[in-house]
Amino acid sequence: MDAPVRLNQLDPRYPPALTTHLGRAAPGCVSGLGDPEILKRKALALFCSVKCPGHLIVQTYDLAQKLRNAGVTVIGGFHSPMERQCLAILLRSPHPVIACPAPGPIVLL
């Protein structure tokens, strides 16, 4: 596994979107694992409710597979059961996924 990477605002790899959208409220430092260059890509955010109607579950599985096949970089917290299922689908490709977990572990089932 890669060593943790810490980027302060003066580091050229620091995600410019943070300062663009948050201004002075942008964090002085961000930490992560993996290649920080991925943060420069355009990414599609994935958010799913804990309570998803059945008909949306199938559509969401299909969407995750299409995003995986298209090489779309997806970003999300991957905490809800549906998000975890989508993460499992997305990780079956060579394309990057950006996981932004809240404090605490992510459990993949």
N, C-alpha and C positions, 0 to 999 in steps of 0.2 A: 504494500500500500504506500501511496505517496506520503511524504512528510507534509504536515500542515503548512499552508502558505498564509502569511500575514501581509496585507497591503495597506499602507497608510495613504493618505490623500496625495502625498507628493510622489508616490510610486506611479510610473507611467502605465502600469497594469491595473491601477485602481479603476473600477467601473465608472466611466464618465456619467452614466445615467443617474448615479446616486447624487452627484453634485448638481446635475442639470435639474432634476426633479425635486430634490430636497433642499438645495441651497445650503445655508449654514446649518441646517438640521441633519445633514449627511453625517454618518458616523466617521470619526477620525481614522478608524482602522476597521478592516473587514478580514475575516479569516475563512479559510476553506481548504478543501482537499481537491487535488486534481490540477488540471491546467487552467490557470486564470485567464488565458486568452479566450476561453469559451464564453466568458462574461461579456465579450465585445460583440457576440453574435446577437441577432434579433432572436427573441424567444417568445413562444406562445405560453401564456400562463394557464395552468390547469387547476380549477377549483371545483370540487364536488361536495355536495351536502352529504351528511351522514345518512340522511333519509332520502333515498332516490327512488322515484317510481320505477316499477319494473320495466316499462317500455323504454325508459331512458337508459337503463343499464346496458341493454343490448346495443343501443345506438352509441353509447360511450365506448364500449369495447371496440366497435367497428371504427370509431374515430381514432382511438389510440393506435390501432393497427395501421390505419391510413397515415397518421402522423409519423409512425415508425418507418413505414415504407417510403415516405416522402423525404425522410431525413430532417424533419423539423426539430429544432431544439426546443424542448419543453421544459418549463420551470414550474416548480410547485413545492408545496410542503409535504405532500404525499402522506397525509395523516388519516384521512377518512378511508373506510374500506374500499370504496370505489377508486380513490386516488392510488391506493396501494396496488390494486389490480392493474390499473393503467401503468404504473411504474414497472411492474413485472413485465408487461408487454413491451414497453419502451426500452427496457434494458436488454431485450433480445435482439438488439441491432448494434452496429458499430457507432451509431450517432450519439452525440452527447446529450445528457439529461442533467439539468441543474436542480438539485434537491436543496431546499431551504427549510430544514426542519426547525420547528420551535424547540426550545430546550427539552431535552429528553430523547430517548432512542426511537429510531424507526424500526418497526418489526415487519419484515416481509414474510407474508404467508404464502 
